[in-house]
Amino acid sequence: MPAATRVGDDWVEVPFRVLKEHEGMRLDAYLALRLHKYSRVRVQKLIDEGRVTLRGRAPKPSSRVAREETVLIRYPRTAEPPVPHETIPLLYQDDAIVVIDKPGGVLSHPTDKILHNTVTTLLTRQLGRRVLLAHRLDRETSGAMVLALDSAAARGLYEQFLAREVKKEYLAVVFGQVSWKTRRVDAPIGPEGGEIKVKQAVGAGAPAVTEFSRLARRDGLSLVSAKPRTGRLHQIRAHLAHLGHPLVGDKLYNGAGEAYMKAVRRELAPADLDALGADRQLLHAWRLSFSHPRDGRRLEFCAPVPADFPLRPPEAS
C-alpha cells in the first residue's frame, strides 16, 4: 500500500512508490526519472541534504530501489495559487471508501509546490477525516476515482489495482474523424528519452494494451471510449497520439510537446490554447468498477460527462 503524503508547518513529505519497471535502479537515477524537473546532480544534492528517506533511513545515491517500496522526499512548503474548488463532488461514500468525480485541474496528491488544490487535501477537509489514495489520475484528467478511509480498505483497493481486477473506462475527445469503430492497440510504452523526461513513446518499454471504441464524430473531432488493460504512464494519451488522434487539449502529445514546455515556463498564450482546442486535456474517467474492500461486493460507478466536452456518448445525449 502506498504511503500517504505528510505535511508539517514548513514542509511537505511526498511518497513515490517504485513500480515493477523501475526495480533495481539506482536511487538517484530513479528519482531523476520520477522528478520531472530535477537532474541527476540535483537529485544527488537532495539525498546528500538528508531530504530523502528509503526503508526508514537516509540512503546513498547508489542505493538500489525495490518493487513496491516507497521513497519519501521532504520539500519546504512554498506559496501556491488560490484553490478554485471548495468541495469535490461525491459519487458514493460509506465507512470504508469514498468515490468522487474529480474535477479537471486538481492534483491527486500534494507535491512540493501544490498542497491545497489536491484531492487528498480537499477531501480531508470536506469529510473531516483522513483519506488514502489507492490510485491516481493526471492533474488535467477528470472523473471517477476511489479513495479509502482507513488503512485496511486502502490495502484492499491497492491490491486490486495491482492484480488488474479494477475495470476502468475513459472518454476521450480527439482530433480527427476516427475511421475505425473499434481498435485494439498492443504496443509497448517507455520514456521517450528527450528533453521532456515525463513524455512517453510507443515502440519500446513495458507492454501496454488499450481497447478503443468510436462513439461519436463531428466537426473534425471524435469521441472515443478507452479501456486500458495495462496501467502504464500516459498510456491512453500515448496510444491515441500513436494512432494519429491526439487528445484535444493535450499539451504533451500534440506535436513535440512545445505547449507543455511553454506551460512549464509559464509562457502559454491564448493562441496556444486555441490551437490545442481546450484549456485542459479532454480525458475523463467515465466508468470505474471494483470489489468493495470490506465485503467483496462488486461496485460500478459512472461519472457524468463534463460540461467542457464538445461531444457526448449516445446514451448521455
N, C-alpha and C positions, 0 to 999 in steps of 0.2 A: 504494500500500500504506500503511495507516495506521501512524503511528509507535507505538513501544512506550512504556509508562509507565516513567519512570526514577525511581530512589529514591536519596536521599542520607541521611546521618546524621540530618539535621534537616529534610529537605524531600522532597516528592513532586512530580514533574513529570508532569502528566496531559495527554494529547493529545486534541484534539477535531477530528474530520475534518469538513470542510464538505461538506454534501450539495447535490444539484442545486437543491433548492428554496430554499436559503439563499444561492446565488451572487449576488454583487453587493451584499450587505448591508453596512452599516457594521459595523466590528468590535465596537463597544460594543453595538449593537443585537443582533448575532448572539450574543454571549456572554450578554447578558441573557436571550435566549431559551433558550440551552442550559443555563445555570446557574440551576437552578430556584429557588434561594433568594436570588438576587442581583438587586438593582435595577440599572437602567442607571447610576445615580450610583455605586453600589458597584463596578460593573464598571470604570467610568472611573478609579476610585481604584486598582484592581488594575493597570490599564495604566500610570497615572502612576507607580506604585511600581516599575515595571520588572519585574513578575512575569508579563508576557505576552510571548510571542515569536511573530512571524509572519515567515515567509521568512528566518529566521535573524537577525532583528534586532528591536529594540524598536519597536513600531508606535505610531501615533497612534490615538486613539479613532475618528477619521473614516476610517481606512484601510478599504478595501473587501476583502472576502474572496472568493476564487475557488473554484469547484467542485473538490473532491478534495484541496485543500491542507489542511495541518494547523496548527491554532493550539495552542500549548503554554502551559500555565498552571502556575506553580510555587507550591505551597502549603507552609506549615510543617507538619511532622508533628505529630499530636496523639495522645493516648492513645485506645485503642479497646477494645471488649469482647473477652473471650477467644474464640478460634476454636473453633467446635463440631465441625469436621471435621479429622481428621488427614490423611486421604487422600481423593482423588476417584476413583470407580470408572472404570476404563478399559474401553472397548469395543473398541479397536484401537490398535496402535502399530507404526510402522516407523521408519526413519531419517529420514523427512521430515515425517510428520504423527502426530498423536495424536487419537483420537476418544474423548470422555468422556461419561459420564452425569452431567451437572451436578446436584447437589442443589439443591432449592429453598432460597432464603435466602442464596445465595452470589453476590456480585457477579462480573461477568465480569472486571473490571479494577480496580486501585486508584483511589481518589478522594482528595480532600483529607482525609477523615475515616476511611476504611477502607483499610488496606493489606494486612493479613494474611489476612482472610477473603475472599479473592478467588480466582478460578480461576487467573489467571496466577501469583500468588504461591505458592499451594498446589502447583500442578503443577511450578513451577520447583524447589521444594524436594523434591517427591516424585520427580521424574525426574532431578534433578541436572544439569539443563541449562535454558537459556532457552527459553521458549515464546512464540509470537507469535499474537495474535488475528487471525482473518480475518473474524469476525462476532461478534455479542453476543447474549446472552439477558438478559431482565429479571432482576433480582435474585431475585424470587419464582418465576420460571419454571424448571422442571426439564427435564432431558432431554438429547438428543443434541446435541453441539457439537464442531466440528472446530477444531483449532489446529495451527499449523505449528511445525516445529522448526528451520527456517532461513529466511533472507530470501527465497530463490528460491521455496520452497514457499508461503510466506505470500503472495507476489505472485501466484502461480498461483491460489491459492484465492480471494483477494480479487477478482481479475479475473472469476472465475466467478460470484461473488455480484453483481458489478456488471452482468454480462451476463444475470443471472437464469437461469443454467444449473444452479444448485443447486435441487434439489427438496426441499421441506420439508412435513411433515405433523404437525399438532399434535393432541393430545387435550385437550378442554375439558369440564369439568363445569359446567353452567349451571343457573340457577334456571328452573323451569317445565317443563311437559310439552311438548316441542317437537312441533308438529303435522306439520311437513313432513319428508319423507325426505331431500330434497336441496334446497339453496338456494344460489344464486349472488348475492352482494352486489357490485354495481358502484356504489360510492358514494364520492365524494372525501372525504378526511380532511385536516383542518388544525387549528391551535391554536384552542381554544375561546375564548380571549381573556378569561377571567375571572380570579379570584384565584389559581387553581392553574395556573401557566404551562405545566406539562407536560401538562395534560389536553387531549385531542384531541376534536374534534366532527365529526360526519358531516354533509356537505352542501356544504362549500366547502373548497378547498385542492387538494392533489395527487390525481390519480387513484389509486384503491385498489380492488382486486378480491380477494375471498376466496370460495372454494368450500367449503360446509359439507355434511356428511352426518350424519344422526342414526344413532347406533349402539346406544343403549340408553336406557330410561326407567324410573324407579322413584321412588316416594315424593316426588313433586314436583320431581325433578331429572332432567336429561337429560345424556347423554354424547354429544358431537358430535366429528366429525373436522373439522379446519380446514386447508385448503390455501391459503396466501396466494400469490397470483400477482403481487403487488407487495410492496414492503418498507417500508411507512410505519410511523412510530412508533405503537405500541399498536394496530396495525391490527386484529388479531383481537379484542382486547378492546373496541375502539370499535364494530366492526361487530356483535358479539354484543349489546352494550348497545342498539344501534340497532334490532336485531330484537326487543327486549324480553326477552332472555335473557342477562342479565349473568353473568359468571363468578362461581361460588361463591368467596368469599374475596377478591374484588377490592375493595380499599378505595377505589379511584379512580372506578370506573364503576358502583358500586351507589349510587343516589341522586345527590346533588350533590357527592359526594366528601368528606362530613363525616368519615368514618372515616380517610381519608387525612390530613386536616388534624390530626385527633387524634393520629395516629401521628407526624406531624412534630413536634407539641408534646409528644410522649411522654405523652399523656393517654388512650391507647387502653385501655379497660377490658375485662374478661372478657365483659361483656354485649354489647359491640360485636362481639367476635369470634364470640359465639354467633349474633348476628344475621347476620353475614357467612357463617356456616356452615363456616368453616375458618380456620386461622391464616395461610394464605397463599392467593394466587390459584391455583386448580386448573387450571393450564395447563402442558402437558407436551409438549416437542418429541419426538414419538414416532418419526418416521422421518426420515432425512436421507440424501440421495443426491447424489453429486458425482463428478467425474472426478479421479483421482489426479494431483496436480500434476507428478509426475515422468514417469510412463509413459502417462497418459491413460486407464487402465482405469477403468471405471465401478464405483463402490463404493456400497453401500447398508447402512445401519445402523439398528437398531431398539433404542430404549432401553426397558427394562422399565417397565411401568405402575407408578407409585409406590404405596407402601403406603397413603398418605393419600387415595387416590381411592376414593370410595364406589361407583363404577360402573366396569365394565371392558368393553372391547370383546369381542364374542362369541369371537373367536379366542384371547383371553387368559384366558378364564374357566376 
